[in-house]
Amino acid sequence: MITLSLLTVNVKLFIAVMIALFVPTLIHVYVFTGFFIIYGALKERSRSGYWSFCVFLLCPLVFLFVQPQTTVPSQHVLETYWNYFGLVNRTLLGIATPRSQTEMDQAVRTVFGSPAGLMIMRFIAFAYTYHYLNWFSKTSLIKWHRMPRRGLALLSVLWLSCIGLYLYDYGLGFKVLMCLSLMHVYLEFPLNHVSIIGIFRELTASRRLRQVREETLVLR
């Protein structure tokens, strides 16, 4: 997993770029999160879980109809986001790599100022925020509140070290954290597989249960 993550970060092949671009971003934080939500709802037969999944799907549609007041980001925000995250936005908007200053200025205006660009930016922000809050809300499942002090101290040191890397060299910090991100995404594939298979099993079980009930009613 470490080798694969390092190769994905460093090798600039088309397939590697696509894997590094969408798997650890929107596919992981939105699509796979959706699988977890609906699998849990089906497994527990939870009405609130079904409603949660519906809200999860409907929230991005709000961005098509609601246009809040916009603000111009600072130059630091523009440069930082563009250099390290803007590729996702540009790819979704179908913007080719700028080859001149004129094309660069137009691409920046499209990503940060156009209705389509703002819609995509808001969707990305929603997907990441929901993904993080969804996992932190699962206290009883993940046992955050029962973490040993030694483990908590180790995670705190690791987190502070990552912040220090960003302060020392933003590019280096981004690269190291991207490697860790890819590792956790790849290591989570078995869990994604379990969720997808579980969804089909639960749907099949529900269909069989309905058939049994219908046959029972007919016999009665």
Order of alpha helices (4+ residues) and beta strands (2+ residues): alpha-alpha-alpha-alpha-alpha-alpha-alpha-alpha-alpha-alpha-alpha-alpha
